[in-house]
Amino acid sequence: MAHVAQIKIPATYMRGGTSKGVFFSLKDLPQSAQVPGAARDALLLRVIGSPDPYDKQIDGMGGATSSTSKTVILAKSTRAEHDVDYLFGQVSIDKPFVDWSGNCGNLSAAVGSFAISAGLVDPARVPHNGVAVVRVWQANIGKTIIAHVPITDGAVQETGDFELDGVTFPAAEVQLEFMDPAAEEEGGGGSMFPTGNLVDDLEVPGVGTFKATLINAGIPTIFINAEDLGYTGTELQGAINSDPKALAMFETVRAYGALRMGLIKHLDEAAQRQHTPKVAFVAKPLDYVASSGKAIKAGDVDLLVRALSMGKLHHAMMGTAAVAIGTAAAISGTLVNLAAGGVERNAVRFGHPSGTLRVGAEATQVNGEWVVKKAIMSRSARVLMEGFVRVPGDAF
């Protein structure tokens, strides 16, 4: 029988922060995939190698973790005061769907670099030497991200001495500003705290009732005290990801938290919304050894945070969750703020499985509602490979 030949699609494989993904210019996608829908999802699933019952993504570009099963679509922005539109697709590893419900803060670090190199940014906005300020419209959540991209001799500078825990080699620093990071459309009709409370009693049938901070900032996140779950906050991936009962418990907590936040209407919807919300547990500082073998002292950090992404403990920290951490830390009375000492602050350094990360945010109250103008953190990005991805022509 005849078989359909493979097609080639221009693509770039990039690391952004502690994540990797396949980047596309919208105009380079096949016509049927240039609009949202089944064809686009099927194409991206095939590119990444999902769904894979073996959980390896051997027949695709994915790396079989939540940090490496990612896709990005970029286009010149038609919005005033923006350079590029950025759409992020979190590809499920073992199920046939792409989750478009949130942003990837780590890959956000690579968006400006790709946009400049792909000619999506007006050359007049890119200095020959210095820093290019790329104004990004994050289309998943309707927010603005400002990326400060270093430029040397007219090209994006990718090498440098900036070190990021969770990334093996140093690179050039890219500063990101997440503008007005609190959600406006999901859960709570625009409130940063969708329940109206800084701390709630989250009842999870069959598991227990926990104190929780439910926040929409960066990405919808459920924060719980580590000790209430039987943890110390010093855990590495193996302690959680090798425990099926723990993973099932966290997924149940996530589902009931999503329901409480108004992100879903029925519990069974949570299975089709793996990317959001995130679940994280926090603790006061303790000494621990990071996954790299690096010793982290209690005095090095303000608090400890561990977070789950796509059903597994993340090896470092999702960038969007870091925004949620920085935002919650800036608001007195949240579980994050209390774990960090309960003092007023506009920046926090937290310990995660791979090391530490600093994020800044300033919160104020306006008409009784908490508002954060922006959250700031530094990441790095690098092109790993560029050229074409190939997929069977009948895959989408």
Disulfide bonds with the S-S distance in Angstrom:
none
